[in-house]
Amino acid sequence: MPLATWYDPKIARHLLREEGEVIVDEVRHHWAAYVRPLAEAALAVALLALSGVTPIDIAWVPVLAAFGILGHACWLALSAHRDRFVITNMRVFRVHGVLGHNLATMPLTRILDITVRRPLVGRMLGYGHFCFESAAQEQGVRDVRYVARPYERDIAIQRVVQRSGVRGRQFN
């Protein structure tokens, strides 16, 4: 199995091509989502360096801890990379998961409200979080975190909803 097939979520296979569905935007995580995995990887490197000056009879402890932390950092980074939020002309959906594969879909007709949250750090770095409200009690596409250019993406969703005719024309 080629490596690219393992870490790429293959968004196109989830489209309803026969129905004319096309991708409007595929949202990957903002680079800020990778800060924690990078910090953990740096900690793992520091622990490996520490094992060089540790007494030989307990040097295995920082090495083991470093490999555990490095494995967790790789898991977090791969999880962030495989988490995609997709806006199409018919629906929004989210594909995520490392070993398992999760797909959550929300038709445009079910979107009642989109809240864009931008914490202070997000405002400085250019990301935000989406919170979707729908007619359903539980939905798989509720919170989408670390969205780059969140206001542009919110407007893109609003345009798709308006063009689809779901809400009807609104006049000022």
C-alpha positions in Angstrom: 0.0 0.0 0.0 1.5 3.3 -1.0 2.1 5.8 1.8 0.1 8.5 0.1 -3.1 6.4 0.2 -2.8 6.1 4.0 -2.5 9.7 5.0 -4.8 11.2 2.2 -8.5 11.1 3.1 -9.6 11.0 -0.6 -12.4 13.5 -0.5 -13.5 13.0 -4.1 -14.8 9.5 -3.5 -17.5 11.0 -1.2 -19.0 13.2 -3.8 -22.4 12.5 -5.4 -21.1 13.0 -8.9 -24.2 11.6 -10.6 -26.2 14.3 -8.8 -24.0 17.0 -10.0 -22.2 17.6 -6.6 -19.0 19.7 -6.9 -16.5 20.9 -4.2 -16.8 24.6 -3.4 -14.0 24.5 -0.8 -12.0 21.8 1.0 -10.8 23.1 4.4 -7.7 21.8 5.9 -6.6 22.7 9.4 -4.7 26.0 9.9 -1.0 25.5 10.7 -1.7 26.4 14.3 -3.3 23.0 14.8 0.2 21.5 14.4 1.8 23.6 17.1 1.1 21.0 19.9 2.5 18.1 17.9 5.6 20.1 17.1 6.0 21.0 20.7 5.7 17.4 21.7 8.2 16.3 19.1 10.6 19.0 20.4 10.1 17.6 23.9 10.9 14.1 22.6 14.1 15.3 21.1 15.1 17.0 24.4 14.4 13.8 26.3 16.6 11.9 23.8 19.4 14.4 24.4 18.8 14.0 28.1 19.3 10.3 27.9 22.9 10.9 26.7 23.8 12.5 30.1 21.7 10.2 32.2 23.4 7.3 34.2 23.5 4.3 31.9 21.4 2.1 34.2 18.3 4.4 33.9 19.0 5.9 30.5 16.2 3.8 29.0 13.6 5.8 30.9 14.0 9.1 28.9 14.4 7.1 25.7 11.2 5.2 26.3 9.4 8.4 27.3 10.7 10.2 24.2 9.5 7.4 21.9 6.1 7.5 23.6 5.8 11.3 23.3 7.0 11.2 19.7 4.4 8.6 18.8 1.7 10.7 20.3 2.9 13.8 18.4 2.8 11.8 15.2 -0.7 10.6 16.0 -1.9 14.2 16.6 -0.3 15.5 13.5 -1.7 12.8 11.3 -5.1 13.2 12.9 -5.1 17.0 12.1 -3.9 16.3 8.6 -6.7 13.7 7.9 -9.4 16.0 9.3 -11.1 17.7 6.4 -14.1 19.9 6.2 -15.7 20.1 2.7 -18.2 22.6 1.4 -20.1 21.5 -1.8 -23.0 22.9 -3.7 -25.3 20.4 -1.9 -24.0 19.9 1.6 -21.2 20.3 4.0 -19.3 17.2 5.3 -16.4 16.3 7.5 -14.0 13.4 7.0 -11.7 12.5 9.8 -10.0 9.6 11.6 -6.6 8.0 11.6 -7.2 4.3 11.8 -10.9 4.5 11.4 -12.7 6.6 8.8 -15.5 8.9 10.0 -17.8 10.8 7.6 -20.4 13.3 8.9 -22.7 15.0 6.5 -25.1 17.9 6.8 -27.3 18.9 3.8 -27.5 22.7 3.2 -31.2 22.5 4.1 -30.4 21.5 7.7 -28.1 24.4 8.5 -29.9 26.8 10.7 -27.0 28.9 12.1 -23.2 29.1 11.8 -21.3 30.6 14.7 -17.7 31.7 14.0 -15.6 31.9 17.1 -12.2 33.6 16.9 -10.2 33.5 20.1 -7.6 36.2 20.6 -4.8 33.9 19.4 -6.9 32.9 16.4 -7.5 36.5 15.5 -3.7 37.1 15.6 -2.8 34.0 13.6 -5.8 34.0 11.2 -7.9 31.1 12.3 -11.3 30.5 13.9 -13.7 27.7 14.8 -17.1 27.0 13.3 -20.1 25.8 15.3 -23.0 24.6 13.2 -26.6 24.5 14.5 -29.1 22.3 12.7 -32.6 21.0 13.2 -31.1 17.7 14.4 -30.3 17.2 18.1 -27.1 15.4 17.5 -25.0 15.9 14.4 -21.5 14.9 13.3 -20.7 18.3 11.8 -21.0 20.6 14.8 -17.6 21.9 15.8 -15.0 22.4 13.1 -11.8 23.8 14.7 -8.7 25.6 13.3 -10.3 27.0 10.1 -8.1 29.3 8.2 -9.8 32.5 7.0 -13.0 31.7 8.8 -15.0 34.7 7.7 -14.3 34.0 4.0 -15.4 30.4 4.5 -18.5 31.5 6.3 -19.4 33.8 3.4 -18.7 30.9 0.9 -21.2 28.7 2.8 -23.8 31.5 2.9 -23.4 32.0 -0.8 -23.8 28.3 -1.5 -26.9 28.2 0.7 -28.3 31.3 -1.1 -27.6 30.0 -4.6 -29.1 26.6 -3.8 -32.4 28.4 -3.2 -32.9 26.7 0.1 -33.6 29.9 2.0 -35.2 31.9 -0.8 -34.2 35.3 -1.8 -33.8 38.0 0.8 -34.3 41.6 0.0 -33.0 44.6 1.8 
